[in-house]
Amino acid sequence: MGFFDYFRRRSSIGDERELADFIDGNAAFLIQKAIYEYSRARAGHYSKVLFKEPAFHKAVEESRWRAFPLGLAMVGEIVEGVLRSRSRSPQDIDGLVKIVLSVFDRYPVPEAVGSEAWRELRADLERRLRQISLHPVKRAMDVPEQYAALYFDLMPIHEKLRGRDFDTTKNYLMVALCNIHDELTKRIEGQPLEHLAAVN
């Protein structure tokens, strides 16, 4: 992405494919940004050396792929909340589950995770998505409450070296999800919601 791309208005989201792309891109960014930046911050001056180490690269790969379903769950909950709040028709969680799982299924089994664990992560993601409709819509800043600790525990830094960084990571998720909520709200403005995530 070039510098001036940041000033261009992003296109509207008008169908399921575009919604899936939105979920995919934002979930990946949400998860990977903190993993890489946190790892660099904790390594300090040795970050360049650390990131060249094969063992650390393997740890990062496992971390980001195990955390990706958490990102999908969080962004999926943001999407469900926005659509539920704006639709006059009952929300169909099956449509959203289908879209989010289709994003998960875009990716082959990561070597760093393995097929059995990948299947378990998919099943856990589906379970989390289906639970979303069982409670009122949350504020975007409240969505990471149940995910932050799980995400922080997946950081590719030994737990003894993490320090008191959990609150920082949680705050990052809160701010990032508020931004994702705002972007989605703008991009579906004026769109027929019945075409998104099978709202009807």
C-alpha positions in Angstrom: 0.0 0.0 0.0 1.4 3.4 -1.0 1.4 6.5 1.1 -1.5 8.2 -0.7 -3.6 5.0 -0.4 -4.2 5.9 3.2 -6.1 9.0 2.1 -8.3 7.3 -0.5 -11.8 6.4 0.5 -12.3 2.6 0.8 -15.0 1.0 -1.2 -18.3 0.0 0.3 -19.1 -3.5 1.4 -22.1 -4.7 -0.5 -21.9 -8.5 -0.7 -20.7 -11.6 1.2 -17.4 -11.8 -0.6 -16.5 -8.2 0.3 -17.5 -8.8 3.9 -15.4 -12.0 4.0 -12.4 -10.0 2.7 -13.0 -7.3 5.3 -13.1 -9.9 8.1 -10.0 -11.7 6.7 -7.8 -8.6 6.3 -8.8 -7.1 9.7 -8.4 -10.3 11.6 -5.0 -11.0 10.2 -3.9 -7.4 10.8 -5.3 -7.4 14.4 -3.4 -10.5 15.3 -0.1 -10.1 13.5 0.5 -6.4 14.3 0.7 -7.0 18.1 2.7 -10.2 17.7 5.4 -8.6 15.6 5.5 -5.3 17.4 5.4 -6.8 20.9 8.2 -9.2 20.0 10.3 -6.4 18.6 9.7 -4.3 21.7 10.6 -7.1 24.1 13.8 -8.0 22.1 14.9 -4.3 22.0 18.2 -3.9 20.2 18.4 -7.6 19.5 15.2 -7.8 17.6 16.9 -8.0 14.2 19.0 -10.9 15.4 16.1 -12.5 17.0 13.9 -12.4 13.9 16.5 -14.1 11.9 16.7 -17.1 14.2 14.9 -20.1 12.7 13.6 -21.2 16.1 12.0 -17.8 16.8 10.5 -17.7 13.2 8.9 -21.0 13.9 7.5 -19.8 17.2 6.1 -16.7 15.5 4.4 -18.8 12.8 2.8 -21.0 15.4 1.7 -18.1 17.5 0.1 -16.2 14.6 -1.7 -19.2 13.2 -3.0 -20.3 16.6 -4.1 -16.7 17.3 -5.8 -16.1 13.9 -9.1 -17.9 14.9 -9.2 -15.5 17.9 -8.9 -12.6 15.5 -11.7 -14.0 13.3 -13.9 -14.5 16.4 -13.4 -10.9 17.6 -13.9 -9.3 14.2 -16.8 -11.6 13.5 -18.4 -10.4 16.7 -17.9 -6.8 15.6 -19.6 -7.6 12.3 -22.5 -9.4 13.9 -23.0 -6.5 16.4 -23.0 -3.8 13.6 -25.4 -5.8 11.4 -27.7 -6.7 14.3 -27.9 -3.1 15.5 -28.7 -1.8 12.0 -31.0 -4.4 10.6 -34.8 -4.3 11.0 -34.9 -8.1 10.5 -33.9 -10.8 12.9 -30.2 -11.6 12.7 -29.3 -15.1 11.3 -26.1 -16.2 13.0 -25.7 -19.1 10.5 -24.9 -16.7 7.7 -22.1 -15.0 9.6 -20.7 -18.3 10.8 -20.6 -19.5 7.2 -18.7 -16.4 6.1 -16.2 -16.4 8.9 -15.5 -20.2 8.5 -15.1 -19.6 4.8 -12.3 -17.2 5.7 -10.7 -19.8 7.9 -10.9 -22.4 5.2 -9.1 -20.1 2.7 -5.9 -21.2 4.3 -4.2 -24.6 4.1 -3.2 -26.3 7.3 -0.3 -24.4 8.7 2.8 -26.6 9.1 3.5 -24.9 12.5 0.1 -26.1 13.8 -0.7 -29.4 12.2 -4.0 -30.8 10.9 -5.5 -32.1 14.2 -4.9 -28.8 16.1 -6.1 -26.9 13.1 -9.4 -28.8 13.1 -9.8 -28.2 16.8 -9.2 -24.5 16.3 -11.9 -24.4 13.6 -14.3 -26.2 15.9 -13.6 -23.8 18.7 -14.0 -20.8 16.4 -17.4 -22.1 15.3 -18.5 -22.6 18.9 -17.5 -19.0 19.8 -19.3 -17.6 16.8 -22.5 -19.3 17.6 -22.4 -18.0 21.1 -22.4 -14.4 19.9 -26.1 -14.2 19.3 -26.9 -15.5 22.8 -26.1 -12.1 24.4 -26.9 -8.4 23.7 -24.6 -6.6 21.3 -21.4 -5.6 23.1 -19.5 -2.3 22.7 -16.5 -2.8 20.4 -14.2 -2.0 23.3 -15.7 -4.8 25.4 -15.3 -7.6 22.7 -11.7 -8.5 23.6 -12.5 -9.1 27.3 -12.7 -12.9 26.9 -10.0 -13.1 24.3 -7.2 -10.9 25.6 -5.6 -13.4 28.0 -5.8 -16.2 25.4 -4.1 -14.0 22.9 -1.4 -12.7 25.3 -0.5 -16.3 26.2 0.2 -17.1 22.6 2.9 -14.4 22.3 6.2 -16.0 21.1 8.1 -14.6 24.1 8.8 -16.7 27.2 6.3 -16.0 29.9 9.1 -15.0 32.3 10.2 -12.2 29.9 6.8 -10.8 29.2 6.7 -8.5 32.3 3.5 -6.6 33.0 2.4 -6.2 29.4 -1.0 -7.8 29.5 -2.9 -4.5 30.0 -1.0 -3.0 27.0 -2.0 -5.8 24.8 -5.6 -5.7 25.9 -5.7 -2.0 25.3 -4.3 -2.5 21.8 -7.1 -5.0 21.1 -9.8 -2.6 22.4 -8.6 0.4 20.4 -8.1 -1.7 17.2 -11.5 -3.2 17.4 -13.1 0.2 17.9 -11.4 1.3 14.7 -12.5 -1.8 12.9 -16.1 -1.1 14.1 -15.9 2.4 12.8 -14.5 1.4 9.4 -17.2 -1.3 9.0 -19.9 1.2 9.9 -18.8 3.6 7.3 -18.3 1.0 4.6 -21.8 -0.5 4.9 -23.5 2.9 5.1 -26.4 2.9 2.6 -25.9 -0.7 1.6 -28.8 -3.2 1.6 -28.0 -5.2 4.7 -30.2 -8.2 3.6 -27.3 -9.1 1.3 -24.7 -9.3 4.1 -24.3 -12.4 6.1 -27.8 -13.6 5.2 -29.4 -11.2 7.6 -32.9 -12.3 6.5 
